[in-house]
Amino acid sequence: MSALIPNAAAEGSIAISGTAAPKAPAALLLEVDQLAVEFRTRSGTVRALEDVSLALAEGETVGLVGESGSGKSVLSFAAMGIQDPAARITAGSLRFAGQDLLAHKGAAMKALRGREMAMIFQNPRVALNPIRAVGRQIEDVLARHTDLHAAARRRRAIECLAEVRIPDPERRYAAYPFELSGGMCQRVMIAIALACKPRLLIADEPTTGLDVTTQAAIMRLISELSAERRMATLLITHDLGLAREYCDRIAVMHAGHIVEVGPTETLFAAPRHPYTERLIAATPVGAASLDDLAAIEGNLPDLRRTDLPSCRFAERCARRGRECDAPLGLVAVGAQHSVACHRPLGTESAEAQHVAFA
């Protein structure tokens, strides 16, 4: 795990003469270590995640980006213990606040979900119960995880709606999802997720299907509440612009592998993995012309294959060499910056000097 957050403790312990005592380092909250998940299907075994390692510290927002099918949602479902019945965790570990999540079964895991860990799903209209008032759905979470009596639960549910900036929360308490806009439904989902003030929030494409103005409002809301509560947030998104604006660090996924993790601005200024570079080049930024966008060649490999290469991006990569067939893992290339690549970007000058003086 040291390659993932190598300087987390050190950054919190720097002392400067004449200043106040240093802050204690942020504690690691979610730790994913060499996780592997596969799905047994009629057409073969899908190796959806392989050797995935990632960590989130208290109060930190980490973006998880990559193409559809990269395994982002599979990782989040595994962390929450809500994976598909066909899924099987075959290796690795998942820890939350020092607790082994894989050892938590049934009631023990349900006690964590909603109280300590919460998730915002992609489509609020699907996730919300269409025949139950939204206020009652917030109360369901409170009834499961608190000792509040009925009247107190109702007051708290209205407070939750107010906290996510829903106007006239007393009236909206009795509304049904079909009576609310997409943005309002997403705010209700956030209210449900944060009702018990969890320490970890996983937001899986929280702005999907929303207009640009509503997207910005939802993201500002999540960011503000995360900061207020020192809550760790894992933001899963296709939108690199969104991740760049709201995340402290970004982890890049491709075909079930995390290929690069780094501080947001470092990763955008100097990506080290060829896939990260291609993702950034394919993302509209500012007033850039559509003609400037460069599509990523090829497709994700079929994860049912038995001959998958060690680097699952290799067959799409212009930098592929013989060494790319060897096993690889995340290697530190800078402060809090790691990459899984035998031929990372930014090494050309050093290689040229080596050849010149050999």
TIDOKE-406409 format. One line per 4 residues: their letters; for each residue x, y, z of C-alpha. Coordinates in nm, 4 decimals, always signed. Example, Ala and Ser with C-alpha at 12.3 -4.5 7.8 and 13.67 -1.06 7.14 Angstrom:
<pts>
AS = +1.2300,-0.4500,+0.7800 | +1.3670,-0.1060,+0.7140 .
</pts>
This chain:
<pts>
MSAL = +0.0000,+0.0000,+0.0000 | +0.2978,+0.2321,+0.0428 | +0.3132,+0.3011,-0.3299 | -0.0424,+0.4290,-0.3214 .
IPNA = -0.0154,+0.6891,-0.0436 | +0.3579,+0.6981,+0.0231 | +0.3705,+1.0321,+0.2017 | +0.0307,+1.0496,+0.3709 .
AAEG = +0.1738,+1.0320,+0.7217 | +0.4739,+1.2490,+0.6433 | +0.2621,+1.5292,+0.4988 | +0.0648,+1.5534,+0.8209 .
SIAI = +0.3741,+1.5649,+1.0414 | +0.5866,+1.8425,+0.8926 | +0.6855,+2.0886,+1.1670 | +0.7775,+2.4502,+1.0950 .
SGTA = +0.9504,+2.6583,+1.3572 | +0.7214,+2.9095,+1.5235 | +0.3982,+2.7479,+1.4052 | +0.1317,+2.5538,+1.5876 .
APKA = +0.1723,+2.1855,+1.6590 | +0.1483,+1.9746,+1.3417 | -0.1804,+1.8112,+1.2465 | -0.2121,+1.4392,+1.2991 .
PAAL = -0.1963,+1.2492,+0.9690 | -0.5315,+1.1558,+0.8190 | -0.6184,+0.7982,+0.9046 | -0.6705,+0.5514,+0.6218 .
LLEV = -1.0384,+0.4654,+0.6065 | -1.0821,+0.2336,+0.3076 | -0.7983,+0.0007,+0.2087 | -0.8257,-0.2225,-0.0973 .
DQLA = -0.5265,-0.4524,-0.1361 | -0.4639,-0.6769,-0.4393 | -0.8350,-0.7426,-0.4840 | -0.9518,-0.9860,-0.7522 .
VEFR = -1.3173,-1.0374,-0.8510 | -1.4522,-1.2721,-1.1147 | -1.7949,-1.3588,-1.2507 | -1.8954,-1.7119,-1.3451 .
TRSG = -2.1094,-1.6947,-1.6601 | -2.2382,-1.9478,-1.9114 | -1.9899,-1.8181,-2.1670 | -1.6897,-1.8317,-1.9345 .
TVRA = -1.5290,-1.6694,-1.6312 | -1.5040,-1.2905,-1.6486 | -1.1963,-1.1667,-1.4609 | -1.3469,-0.8294,-1.3788 .
LEDV = -1.0846,-0.7106,-1.1269 | -0.7264,-0.8263,-1.0849 | -0.4651,-0.7126,-0.8333 | -0.6529,-0.3898,-0.7537 .
SLAL = -0.5086,-0.1772,-0.4720 | -0.6384,+0.1608,-0.3585 | -0.6710,+0.3564,-0.0337 | -0.8799,+0.6513,+0.0848 .
AEGE = -0.7912,+0.8640,+0.3847 | -1.0359,+1.0423,+0.6096 | -1.1578,+1.3674,+0.4497 | -1.0075,+1.2817,+0.1095 .
TVGL = -1.1896,+1.2751,-0.2245 | -1.0518,+1.0270,-0.4774 | -1.1761,+1.0014,-0.8349 | -1.2018,+0.6626,-1.0056 .
VGES = -1.2044,+0.7088,-1.3837 | -1.1924,+0.4903,-1.6923 | -1.3994,+0.3636,-1.9828 | -1.7257,+0.1768,-1.9346 .
GSGK = -1.6419,-0.1829,-1.8476 | -1.3200,-0.0952,-1.6658 | -1.4487,-0.2331,-1.3342 | -1.5234,+0.0890,-1.1465 .
SVLS = -1.8702,-0.0101,-1.0290 | -1.7595,-0.3687,-0.9606 | -1.5001,-0.2322,-0.7176 | -1.7567,-0.0114,-0.5430 .
FAAM = -2.0107,-0.2939,-0.5117 | -1.7429,-0.5227,-0.3673 | -1.6510,-0.2596,-0.1085 | -2.0169,-0.2220,-0.0097 .
GIQD = -2.0777,-0.5964,-0.0053 | -2.3576,-0.5783,-0.2626 | -2.1963,-0.7544,-0.5566 | -2.3949,-0.9709,-0.7973 .
PAAR = -2.4623,-1.3319,-0.6853 | -2.2479,-1.4480,-0.9781 | -1.9488,-1.2487,-0.8475 | -1.6771,-1.4101,-0.6401 .
ITAG = -1.3860,-1.2427,-0.4628 | -1.0917,-1.4731,-0.5331 | -0.7995,-1.2817,-0.3806 | -0.7001,-0.9740,-0.1837 .
SLRF = -0.8501,-0.7864,+0.1063 | -1.0938,-0.5033,+0.1814 | -1.0624,-0.3109,+0.5059 | -1.2705,-0.0269,+0.6459 .
AGQD = -1.1370,+0.1594,+0.9513 | -0.9214,-0.1440,+1.0259 | -1.2115,-0.3906,+0.9997 | -1.1917,-0.6821,+0.7564 .
LLAH = -1.4950,-0.6308,+0.5318 | -1.4622,-0.9762,+0.3774 | -1.5108,-1.1274,+0.7237 | -1.8335,-0.9291,+0.7731 .
KGAA = -2.1317,-1.1369,+0.6706 | -2.5047,-1.0767,+0.6720 | -2.6169,-0.8623,+0.9654 | -2.2643,-0.7372,+1.0424 .
MKAL = -2.2239,-0.5918,+0.6933 | -2.5777,-0.4509,+0.6924 | -2.4985,-0.2695,+1.0168 | -2.2070,-0.0910,+0.8450 .
RGRE = -2.3945,-0.0029,+0.5260 | -2.5933,+0.3135,+0.5681 | -2.4363,+0.4019,+0.9021 | -2.0595,+0.4001,+0.8404 .
MAMI = -2.0503,+0.3495,+0.4616 | -2.3008,+0.4811,+0.2093 | -2.3436,+0.4884,-0.1662 | -2.5119,+0.7134,-0.4218 .
FQNP = -2.6224,+0.5109,-0.7233 | -2.6152,+0.6113,-1.0898 | -2.9883,+0.6342,-1.1572 | -3.1929,+0.7770,-0.8687 .
RVAL = -3.5262,+0.7024,-1.0354 | -3.4345,+0.3335,-1.0398 | -3.2777,+0.3307,-0.6926 | -3.5682,+0.5090,-0.5200 .
NPIR = -3.8894,+0.3240,-0.4303 | -4.1519,+0.4707,-0.6682 | -4.4487,+0.3999,-0.4371 | -4.3030,+0.5354,-0.1122 .
AVGR = -4.2754,+0.9019,-0.0174 | -3.9156,+1.0246,-0.0211 | -3.9295,+1.1332,+0.3428 | -4.0338,+0.7840,+0.4446 .
QIED = -3.7391,+0.6396,+0.2521 | -3.5020,+0.8550,+0.4566 | -3.6807,+0.7394,+0.7710 | -3.6230,+0.3754,+0.6701 .
VLAR = -3.2473,+0.4313,+0.6991 | -3.2839,+0.6105,+1.0317 | -3.5067,+0.3323,+1.1694 | -3.2459,+0.0732,+1.0719 .
HTDL = -2.9437,+0.2499,+1.2183 | -3.0630,+0.4800,+1.4994 | -3.2774,+0.4663,+1.8133 | -3.4833,+0.7707,+1.7190 .
HAAA = -3.8578,+0.7478,+1.7805 | -4.1070,+0.8113,+1.5007 | -4.1505,+1.1855,+1.5556 | -3.7746,+1.2405,+1.5825 .
RRRR = -3.7157,+1.0369,+1.2673 | -3.9602,+1.2573,+1.0780 | -3.7867,+1.5734,+1.2003 | -3.4468,+1.4308,+1.1065 .
AIEC = -3.5724,+1.3301,+0.7589 | -3.6902,+1.6870,+0.6980 | -3.3524,+1.8153,+0.8210 | -3.1796,+1.5824,+0.5734 .
LAEV = -3.3859,+1.7239,+0.2865 | -3.2969,+2.0764,+0.3987 | -2.9266,+1.9844,+0.4205 | -2.9242,+1.8883,+0.0520 .
RIPD = -3.0844,+2.2262,-0.0347 | -3.4286,+2.0948,-0.1291 | -3.6704,+2.3902,-0.1042 | -3.9770,+2.3563,+0.1195 .
PERR = -3.8535,+2.0289,+0.2768 | -4.1679,+1.9841,+0.4901 | -4.3808,+1.9608,+0.1763 | -4.1255,+1.7584,-0.0229 .
YAAY = -4.1132,+1.5054,+0.2615 | -4.4474,+1.3646,+0.1391 | -4.3581,+1.3758,-0.2330 | -4.3054,+1.0647,-0.4456 .
PFEL = -4.0066,+1.0257,-0.6800 | -4.2225,+1.0673,-0.9925 | -4.3264,+1.4113,-0.8657 | -3.9663,+1.5345,-0.8532 .
SGGM = -3.7160,+1.6347,-1.1212 | -3.4052,+1.4293,-1.1899 | -3.1922,+1.6735,-0.9940 | -3.4312,+1.6651,-0.6976 .
CQRV = -3.4317,+1.2835,-0.7012 | -3.0523,+1.2856,-0.6927 | -3.0610,+1.5219,-0.3951 | -3.2978,+1.2799,-0.2205 .
MIAI = -3.0498,+0.9972,-0.2902 | -2.7741,+1.2073,-0.1322 | -2.9984,+1.2795,+0.1682 | -3.0624,+0.9060,+0.2144 .
ALAC = -2.6915,+0.8259,+0.1832 | -2.5862,+1.0923,+0.4328 | -2.8754,+1.0584,+0.6802 | -2.6609,+0.8758,+0.9381 .
KPRL = -2.3495,+1.0852,+0.8674 | -2.1315,+0.8035,+0.7275 | -1.7528,+0.8206,+0.7285 | -1.7246,+0.6918,+0.3698 .
LIAD = -1.9345,+0.7928,+0.0686 | -1.9127,+0.6138,-0.2663 | -2.0712,+0.8238,-0.5420 | -2.1203,+0.6119,-0.8549 .
EPTT = -2.1732,+0.8478,-1.1509 | -2.3854,+1.0824,-0.9340 | -2.4493,+1.3298,-1.2181 | -2.5527,+1.0856,-1.4940 .
GLDV = -2.8453,+1.2161,-1.6986 | -2.8457,+1.5610,-1.5374 | -2.8056,+1.8897,-1.7219 | -2.4778,+2.0771,-1.6806 .
TTQA = -2.6144,+2.3311,-1.4306 | -2.7661,+2.0585,-1.2106 | -2.4459,+1.8531,-1.2362 | -2.2463,+2.1447,-1.0976 .
AIMR = -2.4953,+2.1995,-0.8144 | -2.4913,+1.8301,-0.7155 | -2.1115,+1.8148,-0.7168 | -2.0795,+2.1343,-0.5123 .
LISE = -2.3228,+1.9866,-0.2625 | -2.1292,+1.6592,-0.2285 | -1.8016,+1.8512,-0.2004 | -1.9340,+2.0870,+0.0685 .
LSAE = -2.0872,+1.8093,+0.2780 | -1.7712,+1.5982,+0.2487 | -1.5586,+1.8901,+0.3704 | -1.7958,+1.9720,+0.6574 .
RRMA = -1.8011,+1.6141,+0.7851 | -1.4410,+1.5089,+0.7065 | -1.5931,+1.2289,+0.5031 | -1.3868,+1.0174,+0.2648 .
TLLI = -1.5434,+1.0194,-0.0826 | -1.4849,+0.7883,-0.3779 | -1.6175,+0.9587,-0.6916 | -1.6721,+0.7197,-0.9815 .
THDL = -1.7069,+0.9043,-1.3103 | -1.6397,+0.9044,-1.6841 | -1.5985,+1.2814,-1.6707 | -1.2317,+1.3687,-1.6238 .
GLAR = -1.3187,+1.7384,-1.6064 | -1.5467,+1.6691,-1.3104 | -1.2800,+1.4586,-1.1399 | -1.0165,+1.7255,-1.1964 .
EYCD = -1.2305,+1.9937,-1.0336 | -1.3435,+1.8036,-0.7241 | -1.0874,+1.5306,-0.6452 | -0.7654,+1.5373,-0.4434 .
RIAV = -0.6294,+1.2303,-0.6191 | -0.7326,+1.0255,-0.9217 | -0.7071,+0.6519,-0.9849 | -0.7280,+0.5397,-1.3483 .
MHAG = -0.8811,+0.1990,-1.4278 | -0.8537,-0.0043,-1.7458 | -1.0009,-0.3521,-1.7950 | -1.0026,-0.4440,-1.4275 .
HIVE = -0.6603,-0.2986,-1.3438 | -0.5693,+0.0275,-1.1723 | -0.2978,+0.1571,-1.4029 | -0.2153,+0.4921,-1.2415 .
VGPT = -0.2829,+0.6779,-0.9161 | -0.1666,+1.0301,-0.8419 | -0.2481,+1.3796,-0.7177 | -0.4985,+1.5353,-0.9546 .
ETLF = -0.2910,+1.8180,-1.0965 | +0.0214,+1.6017,-1.1218 | -0.1673,+1.3368,-1.3138 | -0.3142,+1.5887,-1.5594 .
AAPR = +0.0118,+1.7807,-1.6026 | +0.2346,+1.4764,-1.6447 | +0.0497,+1.1461,-1.6921 | +0.2856,+0.8498,-1.6781 .
HPYT = +0.0680,+0.5697,-1.8157 | -0.0083,+0.5721,-2.1911 | -0.3758,+0.4970,-2.1207 | -0.4062,+0.7983,-1.8901 .
ERLI = -0.2532,+1.0176,-2.1606 | -0.5028,+0.8848,-2.4153 | -0.7969,+0.9393,-2.1789 | -0.6962,+1.3020,-2.1248 .
AATP = -0.6487,+1.3550,-2.5003 | -1.0011,+1.2179,-2.5600 | -1.1608,+1.4553,-2.3069 | -1.3044,+1.7954,-2.4120 .
VGAA = -1.1362,+2.0686,-2.2081 | -1.2389,+2.4347,-2.2089 | -1.2859,+2.5761,-2.5578 | -1.0935,+2.2992,-2.7341 .
SLDD = -1.2225,+2.2097,-3.0802 | -1.3770,+1.8664,-3.1347 | -1.1133,+1.8221,-3.4037 | -0.8496,+1.8283,-3.1286 .
LAAI = -0.9966,+1.5235,-2.9531 | -0.8164,+1.1951,-3.0169 | -1.0109,+0.8706,-2.9876 | -0.8506,+0.5796,-2.8042 .
EGNL = -0.7829,+0.3095,-3.0598 | -0.9154,-0.0413,-3.0089 | -1.1476,-0.1773,-2.7424 | -1.1224,-0.3242,-2.3970 .
PDLR = -1.0082,-0.6879,-2.4155 | -1.2560,-0.9701,-2.3611 | -1.2083,-1.0455,-1.9915 | -1.3169,-1.4065,-2.0459 .
RTDL = -0.9979,-1.4767,-2.2364 | -0.7546,-1.7211,-2.0799 | -0.4584,-1.5571,-2.2539 | -0.4991,-1.2015,-2.1215 .
PSCR = -0.1624,-1.0188,-2.1175 | -0.0139,-0.8945,-1.7907 | -0.0853,-0.5396,-1.9105 | -0.4401,-0.5398,-2.0419 .
FAER = -0.3724,-0.2173,-2.2327 | -0.0778,-0.3671,-2.4207 | -0.2755,-0.4629,-2.7317 | -0.3914,-0.0997,-2.7690 .
CARR = -0.0587,+0.0610,-2.6795 | +0.1824,+0.2153,-2.9309 | +0.4674,+0.1856,-2.6764 | +0.4405,-0.1904,-2.6337 .
GREC = +0.7700,-0.3754,-2.6061 | +0.8872,-0.7266,-2.5184 | +0.9112,-0.6360,-2.1500 | +0.5379,-0.5586,-2.1446 .
DAPL = +0.4609,-0.9315,-2.1314 | +0.6197,-0.9582,-1.7848 | +0.4078,-0.9273,-1.4674 | +0.3765,-0.5746,-1.3324 .
GLVA = +0.2240,-0.3818,-1.0453 | +0.1994,-0.0238,-0.9260 | +0.5402,+0.1366,-0.8801 | +0.6023,+0.4766,-0.7181 .
VGAQ = +0.7213,+0.7412,-0.9661 | +0.6747,+1.0457,-0.7424 | +0.5102,+1.1756,-0.4275 | +0.1814,+0.9843,-0.3971 .
HSVA = +0.2150,+0.9007,-0.7684 | +0.2246,+0.5377,-0.8857 | +0.1986,+0.3729,-1.2256 | +0.1676,+0.0155,-1.3523 .
CHRP = +0.3737,+0.0262,-1.6724 | +0.7064,-0.1190,-1.7829 | +0.7576,+0.1715,-2.0251 | +0.5970,+0.4745,-1.8563 .
LGTE = +0.5842,+0.8131,-2.0225 | +0.8581,+1.0581,-1.9284 | +1.1396,+0.8033,-1.9403 | +1.2459,+0.8672,-2.3013 .
SAEA = +1.5225,+1.1182,-2.2156 | +1.6773,+0.8853,-1.9588 | +1.6630,+0.5943,-2.2057 | +1.8245,+0.8081,-2.4788 .
QHVA = +2.1081,+0.9107,-2.2438 | +2.1656,+0.5471,-2.1505 | +2.1919,+0.4496,-2.5173 | +2.4220,+0.7449,-2.5956 .
FA = +2.6725,+0.6590,-2.3221 | +2.6539,+0.2803,-2.3498 .
</pts>
